């Protein structure tokens, strides 16, 4: 039996319509670098629930605040915090103007490359390094020094520029949240001025949405030019209990979504997820990135000197926090080059 030409056209048109319908009904994966599993499902379920009008978990747009730690959550943090690499390089750069540093600790250890002795100086020694490398300079000059450093500095293990040591799955998560009208913030123990140099370019997070450890500053007219001078007094240590304080001061809203990777983020997740009273039924999401991939990144948690995750692992289940297993949950670590 022969089909008439109009009938063939009808069949072809029906096939094309079916294909087009299938294509239009399929939506692209919002988190392509996340493997299928409990973590990915939990994220998508939460985001869809709070952003769908009529959903019992719907959250108004103005309340969709998401906060992210930076070191170890959005980019790598081993073998030491990247800002400390910058501070050490800065001390070496400034050394010719400070000949006394050759005989004064902890600067002498930095100049001699003696990291063991520097570590022995403890938090007090590291604070001296940070203050000497970050204070007594205009805000603009400091920004330029960070920009210049990021252009040339390389990670000692991967040889990648530090700004390329960001996590592709977390970049996708930031974009996914923003596509659902979340306002994304960084809330980190890192220096606020250091992070604000690159967060817009790297994460799509503008400088006014960055909360971090903060040094005092003063205003001066320098040769008639309005200038902010960074000073040497620490105003906010934006770590542990300092994180909720930083959120309160700079954001003014409790987040509904918070992500970290260490015990230093516990208080931020508690501030986000623990109800204030029996009537507080607000949806919320807490997440901890667990570094489990020794081949593609690093594996560390309870005994690490950087990004220790100990109490957080113990408390996560009772708190309802999602533990993201880097090895199992992420199909790739860094963005494609």
C-alpha positions in Angstrom: 0.0 0.0 0.0 1.4 3.4 -1.0 1.1 6.4 1.2 0.0 9.5 -0.4 2.3 12.5 -0.3 0.0 14.6 2.0 -0.1 11.7 4.4 3.7 11.5 4.5 3.8 15.2 5.3 1.3 14.7 8.1 3.4 11.9 9.6 6.6 13.9 9.2 5.0 16.9 10.8 3.8 14.8 13.7 7.3 13.4 14.3 8.8 16.9 14.3 6.2 18.1 16.7 6.9 15.2 19.0 10.7 15.8 18.9 10.2 19.5 19.5 7.8 18.8 22.4 10.3 16.5 24.0 13.1 19.0 23.6 11.0 21.8 25.1 9.9 19.7 28.0 13.4 18.6 28.9 15.3 21.1 31.1 19.1 21.4 31.3 20.8 20.1 34.4 21.3 23.1 36.6 24.2 21.3 38.4 26.1 19.3 35.7 29.2 18.8 37.8 27.2 17.3 40.6 26.7 13.5 40.5 23.2 12.2 40.9 22.7 11.4 44.6 21.3 12.6 47.9 23.3 15.9 48.1 22.2 17.1 44.6 18.6 16.0 45.1 18.5 17.8 48.5 19.7 21.1 47.0 17.3 21.0 44.0 14.4 20.0 46.2 15.1 22.9 48.6 15.6 25.5 45.9 12.5 24.5 43.9 10.4 24.4 47.1 11.3 27.9 48.3 11.1 29.5 44.9 7.8 28.1 43.7 4.8 30.3 44.4 2.1 28.3 46.2 4.6 25.8 47.7 4.3 25.3 51.4 8.0 26.1 51.6 7.8 29.2 49.6 10.2 32.0 50.7 9.7 35.6 49.4 12.4 36.8 47.1 13.7 39.5 49.6 14.3 36.7 52.2 16.3 34.4 49.9 19.7 35.0 51.3 22.5 32.5 50.9 25.9 32.7 52.6 29.0 30.9 51.7 32.4 30.5 53.4 35.2 31.0 50.9 38.4 29.1 51.9 37.7 25.4 51.4 34.1 26.0 50.3 34.4 28.1 47.2 38.1 27.6 46.5 40.9 25.4 47.8 42.7 26.1 51.1 45.6 23.7 51.2 48.5 23.7 52.1 47.6 27.0 53.7 45.1 29.8 53.2 45.8 31.7 49.9 45.7 35.1 51.6 48.6 33.9 53.7 50.6 33.1 50.6 49.9 36.7 49.6 50.9 38.1 53.0 54.3 36.2 52.9 55.0 37.4 49.3 54.1 40.9 50.4 56.5 40.8 53.4 59.3 39.8 51.0 58.3 42.6 48.7 58.4 45.2 51.5 61.6 43.8 53.2 64.0 46.3 51.5 62.2 49.1 53.3 62.4 47.3 56.6 66.1 46.2 57.2 65.2 45.5 60.8 63.1 42.5 59.7 66.2 40.5 59.0 66.8 40.2 62.7 63.2 40.3 64.0 60.7 37.4 64.3 58.5 36.4 62.7 59.7 38.4 59.7 63.1 36.8 59.7 61.5 33.3 59.4 59.5 34.5 56.4 62.6 36.0 54.7 64.6 32.8 55.4 61.8 30.6 54.1 61.6 28.8 57.5 58.0 27.9 57.6 58.5 25.6 60.6 59.8 28.5 62.7 57.0 30.8 61.4 54.4 28.2 62.5 56.0 28.1 65.9 55.3 31.8 66.3 51.7 30.9 66.6 48.7 33.1 66.0 50.5 36.1 67.4 53.3 35.8 64.8 50.9 35.3 62.0 48.9 38.3 63.0 52.0 40.4 62.9 52.6 39.2 59.4 49.1 40.0 58.3 49.1 43.4 59.8 52.5 44.3 58.4 51.4 43.2 54.9 47.9 44.7 55.0 48.0 47.9 57.1 49.5 51.4 56.7 48.5 51.6 53.0 45.7 53.2 51.1 42.8 50.9 50.2 43.4 51.5 46.5 47.1 50.7 46.8 46.2 47.5 48.6 43.7 46.5 46.0 46.4 47.0 43.3 48.9 44.9 45.2 46.3 42.0 45.4 45.4 42.3 41.7 49.1 42.3 40.7 49.7 39.3 42.9 46.8 37.3 41.5 48.1 37.8 38.0 51.4 36.2 38.6 51.2 34.0 41.8 50.8 30.2 41.3 49.8 27.5 43.7 52.8 25.5 44.8 51.3 22.1 44.1 49.0 22.5 41.1 50.9 25.4 39.5 47.5 27.0 38.7 46.8 30.6 39.2 45.1 30.9 42.6 41.9 32.3 41.0 41.6 29.1 39.0 41.6 27.0 42.2 37.8 27.5 42.5 35.4 24.7 42.6 33.3 24.3 39.5 30.4 22.6 41.3 30.1 25.6 43.7 30.2 28.0 40.8 27.2 26.1 39.4 25.5 26.2 42.7 25.9 30.0 43.0 24.5 30.5 39.5 21.6 28.1 40.3 20.7 30.0 43.4 20.8 33.4 41.7 18.7 32.0 38.8 16.0 31.4 41.5 16.4 35.0 42.9 18.7 34.2 45.8 21.1 36.9 46.8 24.5 35.2 47.4 27.0 36.5 49.9 30.5 35.4 51.0 30.9 35.3 54.8 34.5 34.3 55.4 37.3 34.5 57.9 39.5 35.9 55.1 40.2 39.6 54.8 37.3 41.5 53.4 39.5 43.8 51.3 41.5 40.9 49.9 38.4 39.0 48.8 36.6 42.0 47.3 39.3 42.4 44.7 38.3 39.2 42.9 34.9 37.9 44.0 32.9 39.7 41.3 35.1 38.3 38.5 35.5 34.8 40.0 32.1 34.1 41.7 29.8 36.8 40.3 29.5 38.2 43.8 29.9 42.0 44.0 32.1 43.5 46.7 29.2 44.9 48.7 28.0 41.2 49.2 31.3 40.2 50.8 31.6 39.9 54.6 35.0 39.1 56.0 37.6 39.9 58.7 38.0 43.6 58.8 40.8 46.0 59.8 40.1 49.5 61.0 40.5 52.3 58.5 40.5 56.1 58.5 39.7 58.8 56.0 42.2 61.4 54.9 42.7 63.9 52.1 46.0 63.0 50.6 47.2 65.8 48.2 43.6 66.8 48.0 42.4 63.3 47.1 39.8 61.5 49.3 41.6 58.4 50.6 40.9 55.5 52.9 43.9 54.3 54.9 44.0 50.8 56.2 45.1 50.6 59.9 46.4 47.9 62.1 43.5 47.2 64.5 41.3 44.2 63.9 37.6 45.2 64.1 36.0 41.9 63.2 37.4 38.4 63.2 34.8 36.9 60.8 35.2 33.3 61.9 33.2 30.9 64.2 30.9 33.1 66.4 32.1 36.1 64.4 30.2 35.0 61.3 26.7 35.4 62.7 27.8 38.8 64.0 29.2 39.8 60.6 25.9 38.7 59.0 23.9 40.7 61.5 26.0 43.8 60.9 26.4 43.7 57.2 23.4 41.8 55.8 20.7 42.4 58.3 18.8 39.2 57.5 19.2 35.6 58.7 20.2 33.4 55.7 17.9 30.6 54.6 20.9 28.8 52.9 24.4 28.5 54.3 27.4 26.5 53.1 30.8 26.0 54.7 33.4 23.3 55.1 34.9 23.5 58.6 34.1 23.8 62.3 34.7 27.5 61.8 31.4 27.6 59.9 29.3 25.8 62.5 27.9 29.0 64.1 26.9 30.4 60.7 25.0 27.2 59.9 23.4 27.2 63.4 22.3 30.9 62.8 20.7 29.8 59.5 19.1 26.5 60.5 18.2 26.4 64.2 14.7 27.8 64.8 14.4 30.8 67.1 11.3 29.5 68.8 8.5 27.0 68.3 6.8 29.2 65.8 9.8 29.5 63.6 8.9 27.2 60.6 11.1 29.0 58.1 12.6 26.6 55.5 16.4 26.5 55.7 19.4 24.6 54.3 22.8 23.9 55.9 25.7 22.3 53.9 29.3 21.3 54.6 31.8 20.4 51.9 33.8 17.4 53.1 37.2 17.1 51.5 37.5 13.4 50.7 39.3 13.5 47.3 43.1 13.0 47.8 43.6 12.4 44.1 41.9 15.4 42.5 42.2 17.8 45.5 43.0 16.9 49.2 41.5 14.6 51.8 41.3 16.0 55.3 38.9 16.6 58.1 39.2 15.9 61.9 42.9 16.4 62.4 43.7 18.9 59.7 45.6 22.1 60.7 43.6 23.9 58.0 39.9 23.7 57.6 39.4 21.2 60.4 36.0 19.5 60.2 35.4 17.5 63.4 32.4 18.7 65.4 30.6 19.5 62.2 30.8 15.9 61.1 29.4 14.8 64.5 26.6 17.4 64.5 25.5 17.4 60.9 23.0 14.5 61.1 21.2 15.8 64.2 21.1 19.3 62.7 19.9 18.1 59.3 22.9 19.5 57.5 23.9 18.0 54.1 27.5 16.7 54.0 28.8 17.0 50.4 31.3 14.3 49.8 33.7 15.8 47.3 34.9 12.5 45.9 31.5 11.0 45.4 29.3 14.0 44.8 31.4 16.0 42.3 32.3 14.8 38.8 34.9 17.5 38.4 36.7 19.8 40.9 38.0 22.8 39.0 36.7 24.7 35.9 37.9 23.5 32.5 41.0 25.4 31.4 
